[in-house]
Amino acid sequence: MTPLTQVRYEVADGIGTLTLDRPDRLNTFTAAMARELGEVCAAVDADDAVRVLVVTGAGRAFCAGADLGEGGATFDRRDRPERTGTIGGSARDWGGVASLPFAALRTPVIAAVNGPAVGIGATLTLPMDIRIAAESARFGFVFTRRGIIQEAASSWFLPRVVGISQAMEWVATGRVFDAAEALRGRLVSRVVPDGELMSTAYSLAREIADNTSGLAVAAARQLLWSMLGASSPWEAHRAESVALAALGAGEDAAEGVRSFLEKRAAVFRAPVREVPGVPAWPEPPADLG
């Protein structure tokens, strides 16, 4: 991994912490940050020792949106060299470049949202599995107020997380709302006092890391997300049957049962790997250049 300049990444006792690290700019989003987020996700996915990833922001914000330092030309891509690659014959948006690596992770991800999470600061969290907000957190899908549309694949993620009516209300108005409304709208699973945000996130991460099989959690994560697009529960039944047959014959399943019968903590050792029946998700499309 190349030296990081706009994010920080640390690992301790099986828990990785990824911190957006431009506190003087409220962690506003840049192309460099997008690339670094992708690099960290690749490092996490390659390291079985990282059981859970916690994502937060340095200072008093999670991410206050795109860096608008280029003024009115911020979102104008004409005649600019692009290093994002293409999709559908167009340059990929930087938000999708940053968010989709989180979707593809097999490691569960917890967003600990401290302060403003606006624009890409809000959409970046959507592929993350659990979102916990500090009481001071503020959210906003403000794109229509800037004359653009939502990005970071949020047209897919947001309605699945909060439902189409709530998604449309927040996107159409582009207004900023508080953590209490985010909780009512199911964007976050809990709201905690500011001083308890990180301890709450780490406590949840610790529960996962200490008590579960990394292989089983990885397979479960991929199945849950991939089945959001299934046309029938039979697709889930088929995938689960094949995966259960493979995992049930494995070392972690045997250890899970033995530890329960012996009334002791389990010691899971199986490395994270592809599991039969579990689809690779999200599968990159053919027009990704």
ChimeraX commands (.cxc) that place a marker at each C-alpha (Angstrom):
marker #1 position 0.00,0.00,0.00 radius 0.5
marker #1 position 1.38,3.42,-0.95 radius 0.5
marker #1 position 1.84,6.05,1.80 radius 0.5
marker #1 position -1.53,7.48,2.82 radius 0.5
marker #1 position -2.01,11.25,2.88 radius 0.5
marker #1 position -5.76,11.80,3.29 radius 0.5
marker #1 position -6.83,8.81,5.38 radius 0.5
marker #1 position -5.30,6.87,8.27 radius 0.5
marker #1 position -5.45,3.11,8.69 radius 0.5
marker #1 position -4.52,1.16,11.82 radius 0.5
marker #1 position -5.12,-2.40,13.02 radius 0.5
marker #1 position -5.26,-3.54,16.65 radius 0.5
marker #1 position -6.49,-6.86,18.04 radius 0.5
marker #1 position -8.36,-7.84,14.90 radius 0.5
marker #1 position -10.13,-4.51,14.39 radius 0.5
marker #1 position -9.12,-2.11,11.64 radius 0.5
marker #1 position -9.79,1.62,11.96 radius 0.5
marker #1 position -10.02,3.75,8.82 radius 0.5
marker #1 position -10.11,7.48,9.55 radius 0.5
marker #1 position -10.85,10.16,6.95 radius 0.5
marker #1 position -8.05,12.54,7.77 radius 0.5
marker #1 position -8.48,16.08,6.45 radius 0.5
marker #1 position -9.81,17.65,9.65 radius 0.5
marker #1 position -8.88,21.19,8.61 radius 0.5
marker #1 position -11.23,20.75,5.62 radius 0.5
marker #1 position -13.91,18.79,7.52 radius 0.5
marker #1 position -12.62,15.67,5.73 radius 0.5
marker #1 position -14.02,16.83,2.41 radius 0.5
marker #1 position -13.70,14.28,-0.36 radius 0.5
marker #1 position -11.09,14.36,-3.12 radius 0.5
marker #1 position -9.87,12.08,-5.91 radius 0.5
marker #1 position -6.81,11.26,-3.81 radius 0.5
marker #1 position -9.04,10.22,-0.92 radius 0.5
marker #1 position -11.06,7.98,-3.26 radius 0.5
marker #1 position -7.92,6.18,-4.38 radius 0.5
marker #1 position -6.66,5.77,-0.83 radius 0.5
marker #1 position -9.98,4.34,0.34 radius 0.5
marker #1 position -9.76,1.73,-2.39 radius 0.5
marker #1 position -6.21,0.84,-1.35 radius 0.5
marker #1 position -7.22,0.39,2.27 radius 0.5
marker #1 position -10.17,-1.81,1.31 radius 0.5
marker #1 position -7.82,-4.00,-0.74 radius 0.5
marker #1 position -5.47,-4.30,2.25 radius 0.5
marker #1 position -8.35,-5.21,4.57 radius 0.5
marker #1 position -9.67,-7.87,2.20 radius 0.5
marker #1 position -6.23,-9.46,1.90 radius 0.5
marker #1 position -5.69,-9.68,5.67 radius 0.5
marker #1 position -7.59,-12.42,7.52 radius 0.5
marker #1 position -6.40,-10.91,10.81 radius 0.5
marker #1 position -8.75,-7.95,10.27 radius 0.5
marker #1 position -12.14,-9.21,11.41 radius 0.5
marker #1 position -14.03,-5.89,11.43 radius 0.5
marker #1 position -13.39,-2.45,9.91 radius 0.5
marker #1 position -14.52,0.72,11.71 radius 0.5
marker #1 position -14.72,3.89,9.58 radius 0.5
marker #1 position -14.86,7.38,11.09 radius 0.5
marker #1 position -13.65,10.95,10.54 radius 0.5
marker #1 position -10.90,12.97,12.19 radius 0.5
marker #1 position -11.91,16.07,14.13 radius 0.5
marker #1 position -15.48,17.36,14.22 radius 0.5
marker #1 position -16.81,15.89,10.95 radius 0.5
marker #1 position -17.21,12.56,9.28 radius 0.5
marker #1 position -17.09,14.01,5.76 radius 0.5
marker #1 position -18.67,17.33,4.77 radius 0.5
marker #1 position -19.02,16.33,1.10 radius 0.5
marker #1 position -16.91,16.97,-1.97 radius 0.5
marker #1 position -14.07,19.46,-1.80 radius 0.5
marker #1 position -15.46,22.40,-3.80 radius 0.5
marker #1 position -12.10,24.11,-4.20 radius 0.5
marker #1 position -12.48,24.28,-7.98 radius 0.5
marker #1 position -15.58,26.41,-7.67 radius 0.5
marker #1 position -18.27,26.12,-10.33 radius 0.5
marker #1 position -16.15,23.73,-12.37 radius 0.5
marker #1 position -15.95,21.16,-9.56 radius 0.5
marker #1 position -18.27,18.67,-11.26 radius 0.5
marker #1 position -17.42,19.56,-14.88 radius 0.5
marker #1 position -15.40,16.72,-16.37 radius 0.5
marker #1 position -15.03,18.05,-19.88 radius 0.5
marker #1 position -11.47,18.06,-21.22 radius 0.5
marker #1 position -10.07,16.71,-17.97 radius 0.5
marker #1 position -7.76,13.72,-17.79 radius 0.5
marker #1 position -9.58,11.01,-15.86 radius 0.5
marker #1 position -7.93,8.26,-13.90 radius 0.5
marker #1 position -11.08,6.54,-12.74 radius 0.5
marker #1 position -11.56,4.25,-15.72 radius 0.5
marker #1 position -14.85,4.12,-17.59 radius 0.5
marker #1 position -18.26,2.53,-17.33 radius 0.5
marker #1 position -21.02,2.82,-19.90 radius 0.5
marker #1 position -18.53,4.71,-22.06 radius 0.5
marker #1 position -18.23,7.53,-19.50 radius 0.5
marker #1 position -15.68,8.30,-16.83 radius 0.5
marker #1 position -16.63,6.65,-13.55 radius 0.5
marker #1 position -17.72,8.97,-10.77 radius 0.5
marker #1 position -15.23,9.26,-7.92 radius 0.5
marker #1 position -17.93,8.45,-5.38 radius 0.5
marker #1 position -18.51,5.05,-6.93 radius 0.5
marker #1 position -14.78,4.46,-7.16 radius 0.5
marker #1 position -14.62,5.03,-3.39 radius 0.5
marker #1 position -17.83,3.30,-2.27 radius 0.5
marker #1 position -17.89,0.08,-4.28 radius 0.5
marker #1 position -14.71,-1.34,-2.70 radius 0.5
marker #1 position -16.60,-1.28,0.62 radius 0.5
marker #1 position -19.46,-3.20,-1.02 radius 0.5
marker #1 position -17.05,-5.87,-2.28 radius 0.5
marker #1 position -15.39,-6.41,1.10 radius 0.5
marker #1 position -15.93,-9.71,2.87 radius 0.5
marker #1 position -15.11,-8.02,6.18 radius 0.5
marker #1 position -18.03,-6.37,8.01 radius 0.5
marker #1 position -17.83,-2.57,8.14 radius 0.5
marker #1 position -19.13,-0.26,10.89 radius 0.5
marker #1 position -19.50,3.46,10.15 radius 0.5
marker #1 position -19.05,5.62,13.25 radius 0.5
marker #1 position -20.49,8.93,12.06 radius 0.5
marker #1 position -19.17,11.90,14.03 radius 0.5
marker #1 position -20.57,15.25,12.95 radius 0.5
marker #1 position -21.55,16.20,9.38 radius 0.5
marker #1 position -21.91,13.45,6.77 radius 0.5
marker #1 position -23.12,15.32,3.70 radius 0.5
marker #1 position -23.14,14.45,0.00 radius 0.5
marker #1 position -20.50,11.80,-0.56 radius 0.5
marker #1 position -20.08,11.82,3.21 radius 0.5
marker #1 position -23.56,10.29,3.45 radius 0.5
marker #1 position -23.52,8.06,0.37 radius 0.5
marker #1 position -20.09,6.61,1.22 radius 0.5
marker #1 position -21.58,4.96,4.31 radius 0.5
marker #1 position -24.38,3.16,2.45 radius 0.5
marker #1 position -22.41,0.03,1.44 radius 0.5
marker #1 position -21.20,-0.24,5.04 radius 0.5
marker #1 position -23.08,-2.80,7.09 radius 0.5
marker #1 position -23.85,-0.88,10.28 radius 0.5
marker #1 position -24.07,2.88,10.80 radius 0.5
marker #1 position -23.87,4.35,14.30 radius 0.5
marker #1 position -24.30,8.10,14.70 radius 0.5
marker #1 position -23.17,10.52,17.36 radius 0.5
marker #1 position -25.88,12.87,18.58 radius 0.5
marker #1 position -24.08,15.73,16.79 radius 0.5
marker #1 position -24.12,13.91,13.42 radius 0.5
marker #1 position -25.88,15.58,10.52 radius 0.5
marker #1 position -26.75,13.98,7.20 radius 0.5
marker #1 position -27.69,15.35,3.81 radius 0.5
marker #1 position -28.14,14.00,0.30 radius 0.5
marker #1 position -27.67,17.52,-1.03 radius 0.5
marker #1 position -26.93,16.77,-4.69 radius 0.5
marker #1 position -30.03,18.36,-6.23 radius 0.5
marker #1 position -29.17,21.59,-4.40 radius 0.5
marker #1 position -25.88,21.58,-6.31 radius 0.5
marker #1 position -27.50,20.85,-9.67 radius 0.5
marker #1 position -26.30,17.25,-9.89 radius 0.5
marker #1 position -27.62,13.79,-9.02 radius 0.5
marker #1 position -26.67,11.37,-6.27 radius 0.5
marker #1 position -23.55,9.24,-6.82 radius 0.5
marker #1 position -21.52,6.43,-5.22 radius 0.5
marker #1 position -24.09,3.87,-6.46 radius 0.5
marker #1 position -26.51,5.36,-3.92 radius 0.5
marker #1 position -29.45,5.06,-6.35 radius 0.5
marker #1 position -29.13,1.33,-5.64 radius 0.5
marker #1 position -28.12,1.40,-1.98 radius 0.5
marker #1 position -30.28,4.14,-0.45 radius 0.5
marker #1 position -33.77,2.79,-1.31 radius 0.5
marker #1 position -32.70,-0.65,-0.10 radius 0.5
marker #1 position -31.46,0.76,3.20 radius 0.5
marker #1 position -34.33,3.16,4.00 radius 0.5
marker #1 position -37.11,2.43,1.48 radius 0.5
marker #1 position -38.00,4.32,-1.69 radius 0.5
marker #1 position -40.29,6.96,-0.12 radius 0.5
marker #1 position -37.79,8.03,2.52 radius 0.5
marker #1 position -34.97,7.95,-0.03 radius 0.5
marker #1 position -36.92,10.14,-2.43 radius 0.5
marker #1 position -37.82,12.65,0.28 radius 0.5
marker #1 position -34.20,13.13,1.33 radius 0.5
marker #1 position -32.82,13.20,-2.24 radius 0.5
marker #1 position -35.53,15.45,-3.72 radius 0.5
marker #1 position -35.33,18.04,-0.96 radius 0.5
marker #1 position -31.56,17.84,-0.54 radius 0.5
marker #1 position -32.00,19.09,3.01 radius 0.5
marker #1 position -29.65,18.40,5.92 radius 0.5
marker #1 position -31.22,16.50,8.83 radius 0.5
marker #1 position -30.17,15.45,12.30 radius 0.5
marker #1 position -29.24,12.10,13.81 radius 0.5
marker #1 position -32.67,11.60,15.34 radius 0.5
marker #1 position -34.32,11.81,11.91 radius 0.5
marker #1 position -31.65,9.48,10.50 radius 0.5
marker #1 position -32.60,6.95,13.18 radius 0.5
marker #1 position -36.33,7.28,12.49 radius 0.5
marker #1 position -35.66,6.82,8.78 radius 0.5
marker #1 position -33.49,3.72,9.44 radius 0.5
marker #1 position -30.37,5.26,7.93 radius 0.5
marker #1 position -28.56,4.52,11.21 radius 0.5
marker #1 position -29.19,1.70,13.68 radius 0.5
marker #1 position -28.51,3.73,16.81 radius 0.5
marker #1 position -27.64,7.22,18.05 radius 0.5
marker #1 position -25.30,7.63,21.02 radius 0.5
marker #1 position -23.81,10.57,22.93 radius 0.5
marker #1 position -20.78,12.01,21.16 radius 0.5
marker #1 position -18.39,10.81,23.83 radius 0.5
marker #1 position -19.63,7.22,23.50 radius 0.5
marker #1 position -19.48,6.91,19.70 radius 0.5
marker #1 position -16.15,5.14,19.29 radius 0.5
marker #1 position -16.51,2.96,22.38 radius 0.5
marker #1 position -19.92,1.81,21.07 radius 0.5
marker #1 position -18.51,1.05,17.62 radius 0.5
marker #1 position -15.52,-0.81,19.06 radius 0.5
marker #1 position -17.69,-2.76,21.50 radius 0.5
marker #1 position -19.80,-4.01,18.60 radius 0.5
marker #1 position -16.69,-4.76,16.54 radius 0.5
marker #1 position -15.21,-6.64,19.49 radius 0.5
marker #1 position -18.34,-8.77,19.82 radius 0.5
marker #1 position -18.00,-9.83,16.17 radius 0.5
marker #1 position -14.24,-10.38,16.30 radius 0.5
marker #1 position -14.26,-12.38,19.53 radius 0.5
marker #1 position -17.26,-14.65,19.02 radius 0.5
marker #1 position -17.73,-15.50,15.35 radius 0.5
marker #1 position -16.08,-17.33,12.48 radius 0.5
marker #1 position -14.48,-14.94,10.03 radius 0.5
marker #1 position -15.29,-17.31,7.17 radius 0.5
marker #1 position -18.95,-17.59,8.20 radius 0.5
marker #1 position -19.35,-13.83,8.65 radius 0.5
marker #1 position -17.79,-13.17,5.24 radius 0.5
marker #1 position -20.13,-15.63,3.53 radius 0.5
marker #1 position -23.15,-14.29,5.43 radius 0.5
marker #1 position -22.30,-10.69,4.44 radius 0.5
marker #1 position -22.02,-11.55,0.76 radius 0.5
marker #1 position -25.25,-13.56,0.82 radius 0.5
marker #1 position -27.29,-10.86,2.57 radius 0.5
marker #1 position -26.20,-8.10,0.20 radius 0.5
marker #1 position -26.40,-10.18,-2.98 radius 0.5
marker #1 position -29.89,-11.47,-2.18 radius 0.5
marker #1 position -31.27,-7.92,-2.09 radius 0.5
marker #1 position -31.50,-8.22,-5.86 radius 0.5
marker #1 position -32.81,-11.79,-6.00 radius 0.5
marker #1 position -36.05,-12.34,-7.88 radius 0.5
marker #1 position -37.27,-15.13,-5.61 radius 0.5
marker #1 position -36.54,-16.66,-2.19 radius 0.5
marker #1 position -35.65,-19.81,-4.10 radius 0.5
marker #1 position -32.41,-18.08,-5.13 radius 0.5
marker #1 position -31.54,-17.61,-1.47 radius 0.5
marker #1 position -32.53,-21.19,-0.66 radius 0.5
marker #1 position -30.32,-22.52,-3.43 radius 0.5
marker #1 position -27.31,-20.42,-2.38 radius 0.5
marker #1 position -27.74,-21.15,1.33 radius 0.5
marker #1 position -28.10,-24.89,0.74 radius 0.5
marker #1 position -24.86,-25.09,-1.22 radius 0.5
marker #1 position -23.00,-22.83,1.24 radius 0.5
marker #1 position -24.28,-24.69,4.31 radius 0.5
marker #1 position -23.14,-28.01,2.83 radius 0.5
marker #1 position -19.65,-26.59,2.30 radius 0.5
marker #1 position -19.34,-24.80,5.64 radius 0.5
marker #1 position -21.01,-27.58,7.63 radius 0.5
marker #1 position -18.24,-29.97,6.64 radius 0.5
marker #1 position -15.53,-27.49,7.63 radius 0.5
marker #1 position -13.34,-26.99,10.66 radius 0.5
marker #1 position -15.11,-23.90,11.99 radius 0.5
marker #1 position -18.50,-25.62,12.09 radius 0.5
marker #1 position -17.02,-28.52,14.05 radius 0.5
marker #1 position -15.31,-26.10,16.45 radius 0.5
marker #1 position -18.50,-24.08,16.89 radius 0.5
marker #1 position -20.43,-27.14,18.00 radius 0.5
marker #1 position -17.63,-28.52,20.21 radius 0.5
marker #1 position -17.15,-25.19,21.98 radius 0.5
marker #1 position -20.88,-24.96,22.72 radius 0.5
marker #1 position -21.04,-28.49,24.12 radius 0.5
marker #1 position -17.86,-27.95,26.15 radius 0.5
marker #1 position -19.10,-24.57,27.44 radius 0.5
marker #1 position -15.99,-22.66,26.32 radius 0.5
marker #1 position -15.12,-19.89,23.91 radius 0.5
marker #1 position -14.70,-21.05,20.32 radius 0.5
marker #1 position -11.34,-20.77,18.58 radius 0.5
marker #1 position -12.10,-20.34,14.89 radius 0.5
marker #1 position -9.20,-20.89,12.50 radius 0.5
marker #1 position -10.60,-21.21,8.98 radius 0.5
marker #1 position -9.20,-18.58,6.60 radius 0.5
marker #1 position -11.59,-16.36,4.69 radius 0.5
marker #1 position -12.03,-17.81,1.21 radius 0.5
marker #1 position -14.66,-18.18,-1.48 radius 0.5
marker #1 position -17.51,-20.43,-0.35 radius 0.5
marker #1 position -19.45,-22.58,-2.86 radius 0.5
marker #1 position -22.92,-21.19,-3.43 radius 0.5
marker #1 position -21.99,-17.67,-2.30 radius 0.5
marker #1 position -21.92,-15.34,-5.31 radius 0.5
marker #1 position -19.07,-12.89,-5.76 radius 0.5
marker #1 position -20.75,-9.57,-5.06 radius 0.5
marker #1 position -21.03,-7.08,-6.60 radius 0.5
marker #1 position -19.85,-8.78,-9.80 radius 0.5
marker #1 position -18.01,-6.21,-11.98 radius 0.5
marker #1 position -19.93,-5.54,-15.21 radius 0.5
marker #1 position -18.59,-6.17,-18.72 radius 0.5
marker #1 position -18.49,-2.45,-19.60 radius 0.5
marker #1 position -16.15,-1.54,-16.74 radius 0.5
marker #1 position -13.06,-0.12,-18.45 radius 0.5
marker link #1:1,2 radius 0.2
marker link #1:2,3 radius 0.2
marker link #1:3,4 radius 0.2
marker link #1:4,5 radius 0.2
marker link #1:5,6 radius 0.2
marker link #1:6,7 radius 0.2
marker link #1:7,8 radius 0.2
marker link #1:8,9 radius 0.2
marker link #1:9,10 radius 0.2
marker link #1:10,11 radius 0.2
marker link #1:11,12 radius 0.2
marker link #1:12,13 radius 0.2
marker link #1:13,14 radius 0.2
marker link #1:14,15 radius 0.2
marker link #1:15,16 radius 0.2
marker link #1:16,17 radius 0.2
marker link #1:17,18 radius 0.2
marker link #1:18,19 radius 0.2
marker link #1:19,20 radius 0.2
marker link #1:20,21 radius 0.2
marker link #1:21,22 radius 0.2
marker link #1:22,23 radius 0.2
marker link #1:23,24 radius 0.2
marker link #1:24,25 radius 0.2
marker link #1:25,26 radius 0.2
marker link #1:26,27 radius 0.2
marker link #1:27,28 radius 0.2
marker link #1:28,29 radius 0.2
marker link #1:29,30 radius 0.2
marker link #1:30,31 radius 0.2
marker link #1:31,32 radius 0.2
marker link #1:32,33 radius 0.2
marker link #1:33,34 radius 0.2
marker link #1:34,35 radius 0.2
marker link #1:35,36 radius 0.2
marker link #1:36,37 radius 0.2
marker link #1:37,38 radius 0.2
marker link #1:38,39 radius 0.2
marker link #1:39,40 radius 0.2
marker link #1:40,41 radius 0.2
marker link #1:41,42 radius 0.2
marker link #1:42,43 radius 0.2
marker link #1:43,44 radius 0.2
marker link #1:44,45 radius 0.2
marker link #1:45,46 radius 0.2
marker link #1:46,47 radius 0.2
marker link #1:47,48 radius 0.2
marker link #1:48,49 radius 0.2
marker link #1:49,50 radius 0.2
marker link #1:50,51 radius 0.2
marker link #1:51,52 radius 0.2
marker link #1:52,53 radius 0.2
marker link #1:53,54 radius 0.2
marker link #1:54,55 radius 0.2
marker link #1:55,56 radius 0.2
marker link #1:56,57 radius 0.2
marker link #1:57,58 radius 0.2
marker link #1:58,59 radius 0.2
marker link #1:59,60 radius 0.2
marker link #1:60,61 radius 0.2
marker link #1:61,62 radius 0.2
marker link #1:62,63 radius 0.2
marker link #1:63,64 radius 0.2
marker link #1:64,65 radius 0.2
marker link #1:65,66 radius 0.2
marker link #1:66,67 radius 0.2
marker link #1:67,68 radius 0.2
marker link #1:68,69 radius 0.2
marker link #1:69,70 radius 0.2
marker link #1:70,71 radius 0.2
marker link #1:71,72 radius 0.2
marker link #1:72,73 radius 0.2
marker link #1:73,74 radius 0.2
marker link #1:74,75 radius 0.2
marker link #1:75,76 radius 0.2
marker link #1:76,77 radius 0.2
marker link #1:77,78 radius 0.2
marker link #1:78,79 radius 0.2
marker link #1:79,80 radius 0.2
marker link #1:80,81 radius 0.2
marker link #1:81,82 radius 0.2
marker link #1:82,83 radius 0.2
marker link #1:83,84 radius 0.2
marker link #1:84,85 radius 0.2
marker link #1:85,86 radius 0.2
marker link #1:86,87 radius 0.2
marker link #1:87,88 radius 0.2
marker link #1:88,89 radius 0.2
marker link #1:89,90 radius 0.2
marker link #1:90,91 radius 0.2
marker link #1:91,92 radius 0.2
marker link #1:92,93 radius 0.2
marker link #1:93,94 radius 0.2
marker link #1:94,95 radius 0.2
marker link #1:95,96 radius 0.2
marker link #1:96,97 radius 0.2
marker link #1:97,98 radius 0.2
marker link #1:98,99 radius 0.2
marker link #1:99,100 radius 0.2
marker link #1:100,101 radius 0.2
marker link #1:101,102 radius 0.2
marker link #1:102,103 radius 0.2
marker link #1:103,104 radius 0.2
marker link #1:104,105 radius 0.2
marker link #1:105,106 radius 0.2
marker link #1:106,107 radius 0.2
marker link #1:107,108 radius 0.2
marker link #1:108,109 radius 0.2
marker link #1:109,110 radius 0.2
marker link #1:110,111 radius 0.2
marker link #1:111,112 radius 0.2
marker link #1:112,113 radius 0.2
marker link #1:113,114 radius 0.2
marker link #1:114,115 radius 0.2
marker link #1:115,116 radius 0.2
marker link #1:116,117 radius 0.2
marker link #1:117,118 radius 0.2
marker link #1:118,119 radius 0.2
marker link #1:119,120 radius 0.2
marker link #1:120,121 radius 0.2
marker link #1:121,122 radius 0.2
marker link #1:122,123 radius 0.2
marker link #1:123,124 radius 0.2
marker link #1:124,125 radius 0.2
marker link #1:125,126 radius 0.2
marker link #1:126,127 radius 0.2
marker link #1:127,128 radius 0.2
marker link #1:128,129 radius 0.2
marker link #1:129,130 radius 0.2
marker link #1:130,131 radius 0.2
marker link #1:131,132 radius 0.2
marker link #1:132,133 radius 0.2
marker link #1:133,134 radius 0.2
marker link #1:134,135 radius 0.2
marker link #1:135,136 radius 0.2
marker link #1:136,137 radius 0.2
marker link #1:137,138 radius 0.2
marker link #1:138,139 radius 0.2
marker link #1:139,140 radius 0.2
marker link #1:140,141 radius 0.2
marker link #1:141,142 radius 0.2
marker link #1:142,143 radius 0.2
marker link #1:143,144 radius 0.2
marker link #1:144,145 radius 0.2
marker link #1:145,146 radius 0.2
marker link #1:146,147 radius 0.2
marker link #1:147,148 radius 0.2
marker link #1:148,149 radius 0.2
marker link #1:149,150 radius 0.2
marker link #1:150,151 radius 0.2
marker link #1:151,152 radius 0.2
marker link #1:152,153 radius 0.2
marker link #1:153,154 radius 0.2
marker link #1:154,155 radius 0.2
marker link #1:155,156 radius 0.2
marker link #1:156,157 radius 0.2
marker link #1:157,158 radius 0.2
marker link #1:158,159 radius 0.2
marker link #1:159,160 radius 0.2
marker link #1:160,161 radius 0.2
marker link #1:161,162 radius 0.2
marker link #1:162,163 radius 0.2
marker link #1:163,164 radius 0.2
marker link #1:164,165 radius 0.2
marker link #1:165,166 radius 0.2
marker link #1:166,167 radius 0.2
marker link #1:167,168 radius 0.2
marker link #1:168,169 radius 0.2
marker link #1:169,170 radius 0.2
marker link #1:170,171 radius 0.2
marker link #1:171,172 radius 0.2
marker link #1:172,173 radius 0.2
marker link #1:173,174 radius 0.2
marker link #1:174,175 radius 0.2
marker link #1:175,176 radius 0.2
marker link #1:176,177 radius 0.2
marker link #1:177,178 radius 0.2
marker link #1:178,179 radius 0.2
marker link #1:179,180 radius 0.2
marker link #1:180,181 radius 0.2
marker link #1:181,182 radius 0.2
marker link #1:182,183 radius 0.2
marker link #1:183,184 radius 0.2
marker link #1:184,185 radius 0.2
marker link #1:185,186 radius 0.2
marker link #1:186,187 radius 0.2
marker link #1:187,188 radius 0.2
marker link #1:188,189 radius 0.2
marker link #1:189,190 radius 0.2
marker link #1:190,191 radius 0.2
marker link #1:191,192 radius 0.2
marker link #1:192,193 radius 0.2
marker link #1:193,194 radius 0.2
marker link #1:194,195 radius 0.2
marker link #1:195,196 radius 0.2
marker link #1:196,197 radius 0.2
marker link #1:197,198 radius 0.2
marker link #1:198,199 radius 0.2
marker link #1:199,200 radius 0.2
marker link #1:200,201 radius 0.2
marker link #1:201,202 radius 0.2
marker link #1:202,203 radius 0.2
marker link #1:203,204 radius 0.2
marker link #1:204,205 radius 0.2
marker link #1:205,206 radius 0.2
marker link #1:206,207 radius 0.2
marker link #1:207,208 radius 0.2
marker link #1:208,209 radius 0.2
marker link #1:209,210 radius 0.2
marker link #1:210,211 radius 0.2
marker link #1:211,212 radius 0.2
marker link #1:212,213 radius 0.2
marker link #1:213,214 radius 0.2
marker link #1:214,215 radius 0.2
marker link #1:215,216 radius 0.2
marker link #1:216,217 radius 0.2
marker link #1:217,218 radius 0.2
marker link #1:218,219 radius 0.2
marker link #1:219,220 radius 0.2
marker link #1:220,221 radius 0.2
marker link #1:221,222 radius 0.2
marker link #1:222,223 radius 0.2
marker link #1:223,224 radius 0.2
marker link #1:224,225 radius 0.2
marker link #1:225,226 radius 0.2
marker link #1:226,227 radius 0.2
marker link #1:227,228 radius 0.2
marker link #1:228,229 radius 0.2
marker link #1:229,230 radius 0.2
marker link #1:230,231 radius 0.2
marker link #1:231,232 radius 0.2
marker link #1:232,233 radius 0.2
marker link #1:233,234 radius 0.2
marker link #1:234,235 radius 0.2
marker link #1:235,236 radius 0.2
marker link #1:236,237 radius 0.2
marker link #1:237,238 radius 0.2
marker link #1:238,239 radius 0.2
marker link #1:239,240 radius 0.2
marker link #1:240,241 radius 0.2
marker link #1:241,242 radius 0.2
marker link #1:242,243 radius 0.2
marker link #1:243,244 radius 0.2
marker link #1:244,245 radius 0.2
marker link #1:245,246 radius 0.2
marker link #1:246,247 radius 0.2
marker link #1:247,248 radius 0.2
marker link #1:248,249 radius 0.2
marker link #1:249,250 radius 0.2
marker link #1:250,251 radius 0.2
marker link #1:251,252 radius 0.2
marker link #1:252,253 radius 0.2
marker link #1:253,254 radius 0.2
marker link #1:254,255 radius 0.2
marker link #1:255,256 radius 0.2
marker link #1:256,257 radius 0.2
marker link #1:257,258 radius 0.2
marker link #1:258,259 radius 0.2
marker link #1:259,260 radius 0.2
marker link #1:260,261 radius 0.2
marker link #1:261,262 radius 0.2
marker link #1:262,263 radius 0.2
marker link #1:263,264 radius 0.2
marker link #1:264,265 radius 0.2
marker link #1:265,266 radius 0.2
marker link #1:266,267 radius 0.2
marker link #1:267,268 radius 0.2
marker link #1:268,269 radius 0.2
marker link #1:269,270 radius 0.2
marker link #1:270,271 radius 0.2
marker link #1:271,272 radius 0.2
marker link #1:272,273 radius 0.2
marker link #1:273,274 radius 0.2
marker link #1:274,275 radius 0.2
marker link #1:275,276 radius 0.2
marker link #1:276,277 radius 0.2
marker link #1:277,278 radius 0.2
marker link #1:278,279 radius 0.2
marker link #1:279,280 radius 0.2
marker link #1:280,281 radius 0.2
marker link #1:281,282 radius 0.2
marker link #1:282,283 radius 0.2
marker link #1:283,284 radius 0.2
marker link #1:284,285 radius 0.2
marker link #1:285,286 radius 0.2
marker link #1:286,287 radius 0.2
marker link #1:287,288 radius 0.2
marker link #1:288,289 radius 0.2
view
